[in-house]
């Protein structure tokens, strides 16, 4: 059911301290990689967004026992993993579920079918089908799109040079490689994509090494058995991004965001905000379950400047680009975002949709083949007039970007399809209401 919400003119300053919602990428992996331990583990700070719940339901169907001790604590018992599913495995809106589960399932002795919603059924799956097939996987698809039908294959390790930096591709291959007694599996990528899979596999004592070679980023794994251990998921910097950027652009805001995951493969936004001269400070760094974490203090930043964003940093902030585009409208001068062509393959075509929706607010934004050119403020005030109605295109990050744009608009704005926010950030509105009190 389509849910619309309406923002009510300029937001009051955001003030106070909040805890970052749990990380989506790590929550998926905690269940998927946790199930490979074939043991019993407790996962704390698990994200109960719709995407991760899709992964959870699929693993239950495959024979894992999964129970909640409280809202964000899960006990996974994988001793019966994996049994042939009795029904189609539905991944909902979640590309991570489909791509990682394909890597896991192609090593099993049974047939399984992975399906998804309208958005997921349009997303490219060739990027995993091709390399997994080179390993010997038997995957049938609808012209390289979902549904994917996976049947028993005989896998062998390969070295695969991925043309794109994609954590989902890398993870699918590593999950298959880990279950393959025949040979080693190596993935090489042109830039380092998020490395939660590698870090979590190390945490569970898998046989895995990372390296750099000829300017490429590599990882090699072998058939390994994993040690069951309790795991703590860190906070999601991609969710915190909406609060960080809202605090930077809403007058007189001052917010401390606690327990943000600070894995360097995810912190491109912090680097960019520092470069743009935002008022941002990282505090209390720590290491939790082999992942860096810390707090961030962020204050209203009226003197930000546009900058160029491209190259190696793109995979480190890929999911933050819709909200960075909004940030750029509030900085002085021009911001250029390039080398981000894969934005077209996310939950929506994020180049076309971000351009279309931010233009409705009056933003001076031009989509390009691989990013955006955004003209920010020219000295004075760049806040929006409002009275705008935006669409979400089945994409949580477009819905949340529309909402933050509404907070810097004078008149009310309507955001349609707000239910998509549930995929990654179920208490989004509560957090913003609490910070405004
Ligand atoms: C993810 C990887 C990224 C990211 C997605 C989550 C993951 O995609 O955009 O939201 O959890 O592995 P890529 O596979 O393109 O890196």
Boltz pocket constraint, residues with backbone or C-beta under 6 A from the ligand:
constraints:
  - pocket:
      binder: B
      contacts: [[A, 24], [A, 25], [A, 26], [A, 96], [A, 165], [A, 166], [A, 167], [A, 168], [A, 169], [A, 171], [A, 193], [A, 194], [A, 318], [A, 319], [A, 342]]
      max_distance: 6.0
